[in-house]
């Protein structure tokens, strides 16, 4: 199965979290996996590279600012609270992660576990 999004952390991160929770991976491990994004993607370095591009390319008409730098860093970083709010909201609105997967996405978690969990 392949799924992706622009930065690989929002749609992809949330969907990966749903699948892991559907496989009964602990919430703590799911959150730690999500937070690993910050160790794998150096948001500050990406922001600095974009800044260098803006400064070296006269055709770029966008003024680089500290606010823009912070916005760019936020695009590539993750926060624990984002995933926690997503999980809590899903549970509040649908009763549980498993209910959401079964009723809304039509994902058979028993089949998912049979495919991905080796006993």
C-alpha positions, -999 to +999 in steps of 0.1 A: +000+000+000+013+035-009+000+068+003+016+102+004+012+140+007+033+170-001+055+170+030+048+134+041+035+144+075+000+157+074-023+134+054+003+107+054+012+111+090-024+110+101-033+080+079-003+061+091-013+068+127-048+055+119-035+023+104-011+017+133-038+024+158-061+000+138-033-026+142-034-021+180-001-003+181+001+016+214-008+053+212+026+062+227+044+043+199+022+059+173+030+093+186+067+085+188+066+073+152+049+105+141+074+127+160+102+109+143+094+132+113+113+160+132+144+138+133+142+128+097+134+162+081+155+192+090+129+219+087+154+247+097+179+236+070+151+235+043+140+270+054+176+282+051+180+266+016+148+283+004+160+316+019+193+312-001+173+305-032+153+337-028+184+358-022+203+343-052+174+344-077+164+379-088+133+366-106+117+356-073+095+385-063+087+372-028+104+391+001+120+366+025+112+374+062+116+358+096+078+352+095+081+334+062+110+313+076+089+303+106+060+294+083+082+273+061+096+255+091+061+247+103+053+232+069+079+206+074+078+200+112+053+182+133+039+188+168+027+161+192-004+181+199-015+179+162-017+142+163-032+141+198-060+165+188-066+144+156-069+112+176-090+127+204-113+143+178-117+111+159-126+092+191-151+119+202-168+121+168-168+084+160-166+066+193-132+050+186-105+047+160-117+013+151-153+025+146-140+053+123-119+029+103-148+004+100-177+027+095-163+057+077-133+043+058-148+008+054-116-008+065-118-042+080-094-040+109-095-078+115-084-084+079-058-056+083-044-074+114-044-107+096-023-092+067+002-072+088+005-089+121+027-121+122+018-143+151 
